[in-house]
Amino acid sequence: MTYKNWIVDITNNTTEAHTANDSGSSFGLFCNRDSCLFYVHQNFDCKPGEKYSALVNSGAVSGPISVECAKINGNVFQILVPFNLVLEASKNAEVIGFAFPLSNGAYTVARFSLAGSADAMKRTLIEAAKANKPAAPAPSEPPVSQPGSKGLKDIVI
């Protein structure tokens, strides 16, 4: 599904909303059955497990975030935390930017359009909640009240 500049991918086990910028980097919200996280994927040299500080900025929120490099299916992603700060920065803004430190003391900056992000992220979170919801128990015989009791009454549907 496409929501302006955002795409939502839904599988049996995962849901993801993501966008890409002109340099080929991507920013997204990924959910599996257990949790959701924000990530940036770019041509960025970091080692899996490495943690560092970065900055997030949008028209709505600006502040420091923590980043952890993770290798998933052969690709390196920067996992962004805290989740709620990135979520708030993604709301009511047109663009979001991230500044990541480089080993030489400089920064690399990645900016992404948020056009369509609100609907895409909402859909992703709803689908993730559905996938995490326990299955309904199998229907059983409804309780039947005895004549004259003040307990449960038969209900006809």
RODO-2510 file (C-alpha; in nm, 4 decimals, decimal comma):
residues 157
     n   res          X          Y          Z
     1     m     0,0000     0,0000     0,0000
     2     t     0,1228     0,3486    -0,0791
     3     y     0,0551     0,6597     0,1274
     4     k     0,2078     0,9531    -0,0661
     5     n     0,5854     0,9064    -0,0161
     6     w     0,5470     0,6084     0,2176
     7     i     0,4946     0,2375     0,1525
     8     v     0,3402    -0,0153     0,3935
     9     d     0,4365    -0,3817     0,3624
    10     i     0,2314    -0,6373     0,5565
    11     t     0,3221    -1,0053     0,5986
    12     n     0,1965    -1,2712     0,8391
    13     n     0,4678    -1,1901     1,0942
    14     t     0,5774    -0,8315     1,0247
    15     t     0,4467    -0,4910     0,9242
    16     e     0,6638    -0,2085     0,7965
    17     a     0,6106     0,1524     0,6882
    18     h     0,9056     0,3095     0,5088
    19     t     1,0217     0,5817     0,2742
    20     a     1,3417     0,6530     0,0822
    21     n     1,5249     0,9739     0,0024
    22     d     1,7109     1,0809    -0,3121
    23     s     2,0402     0,9335    -0,1887
    24     g     1,8875     0,5863    -0,1509
    25     s     1,8690     0,5853     0,2287
    26     s     1,5491     0,4673     0,3933
    27     f     1,3676     0,5519     0,7153
    28     g     1,0959     0,3341     0,8552
    29     l     0,8870     0,1822     1,1277
    30     f     0,9186    -0,1963     1,1574
    31     c     0,6963    -0,4159     1,3748
    32     n     0,7064    -0,7874     1,4423
    33     r     0,4854    -0,9833     1,6796
    34     d     0,6820    -0,8646     1,9844
    35     s     0,7740    -0,5015     1,9268
    36     c     0,8089    -0,2027     1,6963
    37     l     1,1175     0,0053     1,6201
    38     f     1,2283     0,2942     1,4031
    39     y     1,5307     0,2528     1,1768
    40     v     1,7455     0,4261     0,9182
    41     h     1,9187     0,2224     0,6495
    42     q     2,1949     0,3972     0,4570
    43     n     2,5444     0,3553     0,3178
    44     f     2,6943     0,4104     0,6596
    45     d     2,9899     0,2248     0,8008
    46     c     2,9027     0,1019     1,1469
    47     k     2,9629    -0,2285     1,3174
    48     p     2,6703    -0,4419     1,4382
    49     g     2,6241    -0,3951     1,8114
    50     e     2,7963    -0,0546     1,8077
    51     k     2,6028     0,2192     1,9917
    52     y     2,6366     0,5946     1,9553
    53     s     2,4440     0,9209     1,9888
    54     a     2,2767     1,1087     1,7045
    55     l     2,0281     1,3911     1,6562
    56     v     1,6730     1,3992     1,5206
    57     n     1,5079     1,7155     1,3932
    58     s     1,1699     1,7943     1,2422
    59     g     0,9295     2,0853     1,2522
    60     a     0,7671     1,9207     1,5535
    61     v     1,0558     1,7952     1,7701
    62     s     1,4324     1,8158     1,7927
    63     g     1,6577     1,6221     2,0267
    64     p     1,9233     1,3604     2,0951
    65     i     1,8638     0,9942     2,0194
    66     s     2,0615     0,6755     2,0660
    67     v     2,1454     0,4541     1,7745
    68     e     2,2463     0,0890     1,7632
    69     c     2,3809    -0,0729     1,4501
    70     a     2,2169    -0,4038     1,3688
    71     k     2,2749    -0,6455     1,0821
    72     i     1,9490    -0,7886     0,9538
    73     n     1,9411    -1,0206     0,6511
    74     g     2,2872    -0,9001     0,5474
    75     n     2,1992    -0,5278     0,5664
    76     v     2,3138    -0,2804     0,8311
    77     f     2,0416    -0,0734     0,9969
    78     q     2,0614     0,2010     1,2566
    79     i     1,7952     0,1327     1,5210
    80     l     1,6680     0,4620     1,6691
    81     v     1,5675     0,5067     2,0348
    82     p     1,3764     0,6294     2,2239
    83     f     1,0820     0,5174     2,0154
    84     n     0,8434     0,7856     2,1466
    85     l     1,0794     1,0734     2,0600
    86     v     1,1142     0,9546     1,6996
    87     l     0,7369     0,8994     1,6820
    88     e     0,6680     1,2537     1,8081
    89     a     0,9251     1,3964     1,5655
    90     s     0,7413     1,2166     1,2838
    91     k     0,4083     1,3822     1,3652
    92     n     0,2904     1,7158     1,2270
    93     a     0,6028     1,7814     1,0212
    94     e     0,6877     1,7739     0,6513
    95     v     1,0466     1,6518     0,6793
    96     i     1,2537     1,4659     0,9375
    97     g     1,6317     1,4726     0,9528
    98     f     1,8940     1,2705     1,1349
    99     a     2,2554     1,3697     1,2005
   100     f     2,4891     1,0737     1,2539
   101     p     2,8493     1,1214     1,3756
   102     l     3,1373     0,9896     1,1647
   103     s     3,4681     0,8635     1,2998
   104     n     3,6539     1,1695     1,1629
   105     g     3,4539     1,4158     1,3752
   106     a     3,2137     1,5141     1,0964
   107     y     2,8448     1,4282     1,0647
   108     t     2,6422     1,2710     0,7900
   109     v     2,2856     1,3903     0,7555
   110     a     1,9860     1,1988     0,6200
   111     r     1,6549     1,3757     0,5525
   112     f     1,3233     1,2121     0,4664
   113     s     0,9813     1,3288     0,3535
   114     l     0,7008     1,2693     0,6009
   115     a     0,4265     1,3133     0,3373
   116     g     0,1909     1,0212     0,4041
   117     s     0,3840     0,9021     0,7100
   118     a     0,1010     0,9572     0,9592
   119     d    -0,1390     0,7283     0,7718
   120     a     0,1334     0,4745     0,6915
   121     m     0,2550     0,4546     1,0509
   122     k    -0,0987     0,4374     1,1855
   123     r    -0,1747     0,1446     0,9526
   124     t     0,1481    -0,0278     1,0541
   125     l     0,0749     0,0053     1,4254
   126     i    -0,2851    -0,1147     1,3806
   127     e    -0,1741    -0,4199     1,1816
   128     a     0,0958    -0,4962     1,4394
   129     a    -0,1611    -0,4780     1,7189
   130     k    -0,3866    -0,7183     1,5284
   131     a    -0,1002    -0,9643     1,4797
   132     n    -0,0133    -0,9456     1,8492
   133     k    -0,3701    -0,9966     1,9678
   134     p    -0,4223    -1,3460     2,1071
   135     a    -0,6569    -1,5666     1,9127
   136     a    -1,0145    -1,5692     2,0374
   137     p    -1,1008    -1,8800     2,2364
   138     a    -1,3077    -2,1415     2,0623
   139     p    -1,6782    -2,0858     2,1111
   140     s    -1,8399    -2,3001     2,3739
   141     e    -2,1953    -2,3675     2,4697
   142     p    -2,3471    -2,0530     2,6235
   143     p    -2,4588    -2,0926     2,9845
   144     v    -2,8258    -2,1670     3,0195
   145     s    -3,0111    -2,0461     3,3248
   146     q    -3,2413    -2,2680     3,5153
   147     p    -3,6085    -2,1678     3,5243
   148     g    -3,6759    -1,9375     3,8174
   149     s    -3,3091    -1,8585     3,8830
   150     k    -3,1859    -1,5017     3,9052
   151     g    -2,8625    -1,5905     3,7246
   152     l    -2,7798    -1,5635     3,3586
   153     k    -3,0622    -1,5537     3,1066
   154     d    -3,0745    -1,7070     2,7626
   155     i    -2,9799    -1,4618     2,4924
   156     v    -3,0978    -1,5121     2,1377
   157     i    -2,8731    -1,3684     1,8677
***
